[in-house]
Amino acid sequence: MRHCTKHIQSTTEHRQPGTERREQAPDLPARSMSKACNMIPKSKPRKTAQQVNSQSTAEKKVIADCALQLQQIGDRLDLKQKIINALSKLLNPGT
C-alpha cells in the first residue's frame, strides 16, 4: 500500500497545475459531433391516450360493480353501528 501511495505522489508532483482536469475530461474532438450525440440519452416516446386508457369496458364495469358493492357494505355497517349506539344509549342511561 505504501508503494502505491508513493507512486501516486511522485506522479502528481511532476504535473503542471490545471492539467488534472484536462486528463480527466473525455477525449471528444470538436469535429466529430456524432460521437457526442450518441452519448446523449434518447428520450422515450410519449404514451398516447389510448395506451394510458387501455382498460376495456368489461374491466371498467367490474370496477364499478365492485365499488358499488363496497359502498353498500359500508352503508350496512354504518346502519348497524347507528342502531347499536342508539340501543346502548337507551339501555345505559348512566353514561
Secondary structure, DSSP 8 states (H G I E B T S, - for coil): -HHHHHHHHHHHHTS-TTHHHHHHS----SS-HHHHHHHS--------HHHHT---HHHHHHHHHHHHHHHHHHHHHHHHHHHHHHHHHHH-TT-
